[in-house]
Amino acid sequence: MEDGFAKAMLEALPQPALFVAADARVGLMNAGARRLLGEIAQGRHFALSLRQPAAIAVIEAAVRDRVAGQARVVVPGAAGGETVFRLLATPVAGDGRAGALCLLDDISEAEHVVEMRRDFVANVSHELRTPLTALLGFIETLQGAARDDAAARGRFLAIMSREAERMNRLVRDLLQLSQVEATERLRPGEPVDLRACVTTVVATLRNLAEAQGAKVTVEGLAGPVMVPGDPDQMVQVFQNLIENALKYGDGGKVHVTLSRDTVAVMGGSVIHVAVSDSGEGIDSLHLPRLTERFYRVDSHRSREQGGTGLGLAIVKHIVNRHRGRLRIESVPGQGSTFTVTLPEH
């Protein structure tokens, strides 16, 4: 096969590809391989560019023993990250020449998904283990030493009820998150009155506000504020945000402000719904991760307040489904503001 045609074939491949000749030198490379390994790899021993033992062993086996194989290759990135490739090395022979065709498939996203799934299962297991351990311990005690102790029985049953409710909240939030993720690509189109949603949530949380010694005020746009959406999910968003503001706002005022704006990249007119509290605020270090599943700034306080660590993740997915944006602003000692921006049409 002529080198010109072979080179054209390599260039047509979407993934980085290179040909390693029988003398273990890199003979041909396509544009993807040149970007990944650098122009300097051309004509050099392949091991100088692919230094990882697994990759070297697979390519040597393909070139020397005519055995195809694959290996996992990790390439450091310029910004401190890394890209993971699956190296496929296949023996090639013809026109009196021999060597191996090496393809590098980027599997970083697939590995990230697997890692997220693994972390998710580990987090769910961890969240369930504590209340389950408590329940089993108290049941064992009630079946034994505290069987006839009325005072202990009442105290233990109260704790068991609280732990069971904690598991119930976690399962409920997991189901909600699953449902939202399943429909995230489908934008809802039912007319929704955002002010009515906010008013409903404020009325629902009145007892919590009184218990926290806080007051919720709704300001800004008056009358119906209509956007296309899912009314139940919109109530869920503001329920999460206002409830968080009450729980972590240290008993101060919670302001919900509705406003209208024009944002060209979102198609024109948008509605902002900002929920502000006067709590202790959040360090900027935590802000980018607040919408991650099970991420908590203060794990102990969150659990004491009944949080599952999934509320803001649910909010993020619902807002994404509505083609909106969630912005979080906070200054330590000055409170936090969570702003949901939704297209008006």
N, C-alpha and C positions, 0 to 999 in steps of 0.2 A: 504494500500500500504506500502510495507516495506520501511524503511528509506533509506536503501542502494540503492534501485532502484530509489526512489524519488530524492536522492542526485545526482545519475548519470544523471537523466533527467535534473536537474537544471544545472549541469556542462556542459551539451550539448548545452544549450542555448547560443547564441552569445552575448546577452546583459546581464548586471548585473541583477541578479534575487535573491529574497530571499522569504522565507516563514515565515509569522508572525502567531504564534499560537494564540489560543483563549485567552491565558493569556497576549497577547500583546507583548510577547517576540519573538525575532528573533530565529526561530528554525533551519533553514537551509539557507546557502548562497552558491552561486557559486563563482568561482574565480573572475569574474568581480565585484561582489558585495563586495568581500573581499578587492579588490584593491581600490574600491571607498569609502567604509565605514570603512575599517580597521577590522582586526581580532577581535578587542575588541567588535564589535557590536554583535557577536555571544552570544546568551543567555541573552542579555540585552533587556530592553524595547525599542521598535523600535523608540520611540520619542527622545531617547538620541542620536540617529544617524541621524535621519531625523527630524530636529527641525523646519522645516518650517510649519506654520499653515495649509496651503492648503494640504500638504502631510499628516499631522497627521489626518486631518478631513476625507480625502478619505480612508485612511487605517482603521481608526476606524469604518467608515461606512461599509466597506467590512467585517471586523471581527465581529462587534457587530450586525449590521442590515442586513447582507448578501446582500449588495447592491454594485455592481461594480461601479467603478468611475476612474477618472483620474485627475492629477494635474501637474502643471509645477513646476519643482524643479531646483534650481540653486545651483551648487556646486562650491565653490571657488577653484581655481587652485593654485599650488605652486608658479607659476611665476607671480601671480597677476591677471591672467585672470580668466575666469569662464566657466564652462560647463553647458549647459542647457539640462535637461532631461524631458521627458514626463513620469510620473509615472502612470502605469496602475495597479490598485488593483482589483483582482477578487476573490470572495469568493470560498473557497475549503472545501469540507467535505467528510469524508470517514473513514472507520475502527474505528468509534467512536471518531474521532478527527475532529476538524474544525479550520479554520483560513483563511488566505488570501495569495494568490500568488501575489507578487509585482514584476513587470518588469520595468526596467528603460531604456527607449530608448533615445539615444543621438540625440537631434534635434538641436544642436548648429549650424551646417552648414545650415540647413534649415532656422533657425531664422536669421542667418547672411545674407543669400540671400534676405530674406524679408526686412531686415534693409537696405541693399544696394539698393534695388529697391525703398524703401521709400525715402532714401536720394537722389537718382538719380532724382526722380520726383520732390522733393523739390528744388534741385539745378537748374533743368531745368526751373521750374516755376520762381525761383528767377532771373535767367539770362534773361528770357523773360519779366519779369514784368517791369524792368527799362526802356528798350527801348519802350515798348508798352505804358507805362504811359507818356513818353515824346511825342510820336507820337500823342496820344489822346489829350494831353494838347495843342500842337501846332495846331492841326486841329481845336480844339475849338476856339483858339485865332484867327486863320485865318478866321474862319467863323463869328467872331464877331468883336472885337475891331480893329484888324489889316487887316480887309477886303480890305481897300483901301490904306494901307500903303505899298508902293512898296518896300522900303528899308527893313522893318521888314519882309515882305513876302519872299524876297530873302534870308534873313538870316535864317528864320525859315525853309524854304524849304531845305536849305543846311544841317541843323541839322537833319531834318527828313530823308533826304537821308542817312546820316551817321548812324542813328539809325536803319533804315531799312536794311542797309548793314550788320550791326552788327547781327541782327536777322537772316539774310540770311546765314552768316558764321556759326552761331550756328547750324542752321538746317542742313547745309551741313556737318559739322563735326559730328553731331549726326547720320546722315545717313551713313557716312563713318565708324564710330565706329561700328554701327550695322552690316554693311556688313562684316567688318573684323572679328567681333566676330562670325558671322554665319559660316564663313569658317575657323576658327582658327584651327580646328582639321585636316584639309586637307592640307598637305604640298604641295606647288606648285613645279613643276619639270621642268619648261621651263628655258632654258639657259638664264642667264641675265648677261650683262656686267656692273659691278658695276662702273667702271671708266666712262663709257658712261653715266650712270644714273647721277653721280655726275656732270659731265661736262654739261649735259642738265640743271640741276637745277641751276648751277652757272650762266649759260647764261640767264636763266629765271629771276633770281634775280639780274641781273646787275643793273637795275634802282634803286632797293631798296638799293643796296650796295652804289651806287653813292649818293643817298639821305642821307644815314647815314654817308657818308665820310669814308667808310670802303673798304677794299680790300680783296677778297677771293683768296687764293692760293690753288692749288691742287698738292700734293706731293706724293712721294712714288712709288708704282708699276706703271710701264709704260705699255702701250698697253692694250688689252682686259684683264679684270679680271673677269672670268666667275664663276658663282655659280648657282645652281638650285634655281629658285624663280619666283616671279610674277613681271614683269618689272614695271607695273603701281604702285604697292605697294612699290617697292623699291624707285621709284622716289618720292613717297609720304613721305617715311621715311626721305630721305635726304632733301626734301623740308622743312619739319618741323624743322629739326635740324639746317640746315644752315640759314633758316629764323630767327629762335630764336637767333642764334649766332649774326646775323646782328642787330637785334632789341635790344638785351640786352648786346651787346659787347662794347657799348659806343664808337662806331666809330673807333675802332682799327682794327687790322688784324684778319681775320678768316682763320685758316689753316685746310684743309681737307687732312688727311694723310691715304693712303692705304698701308697695310703691310700684309705679310703672316706669319703664325705661325703654330705650331703643338700643338694641345690640345687633349690629349688622351680621356678625358671624352666626347668630342664632335665628336669623330670618326676619329681624325687625323688632316689633314690640314684644316686650317680656314683662312678667310680673315678678318682683322680688318679694319674698316673705322672709323677714329677718327675725330670729328669736334670740334676744339678748338677755343675759343674766348679769348679776353684780357679784358673782362668786370670786374665788381666789385666782381664777384664770388657769391657763394651761401653758406650760413652757413650749416654746417654738419647736423644740426637739421632738415633741410628740405629735405635732399637728399633721405631718404627712401620713402618719400611721393610724390615725384615729378611726378610719373606716375599715381597717382590717378586722377580720373575724377574730374574736376573742382578745383583741388588743385592749388593754386597760392602762390608764395612767396610774391609777392607784387600785391594785387588785383587791386589797382588803376592803377598802371603802366601797368599791363597786359591788362586791358581794353582799356587804352589810346593807346596801341600799336595794338589793334585789336585782342587780344588773346581771345579764348573762354574757355581756361582751359582744352581742350580735346586733344590738339596736342600730348603731350607725352604719353597719354593713348593710342592713336591710334598707335603711334610708337611702344609701348610695345607689343601690340597685334599682329602687323604685324611681328615684330621680333620673337615673340613666334611661330607664324604660320610657319616661315621659320626655326624653330628649332635653333634659334640663341640666343644671349644674348645682353642685353643692360647694359653697365656700365657707371655710372655717377661719375665723380671726379671733385671736386671744392675746391678751397681755397679762402676765402674772400680776396679780393684785388688782386688776381692773375688769375682771369678768371676761366672758366669751360671747361671740356672736356667730350663730349658724344661719347662713343665708341660702335659701332655696330659690333658684331662678328658673322659671318655666316659660316657654314660648306661649304667647297669648293666642296664637292661631296655629 
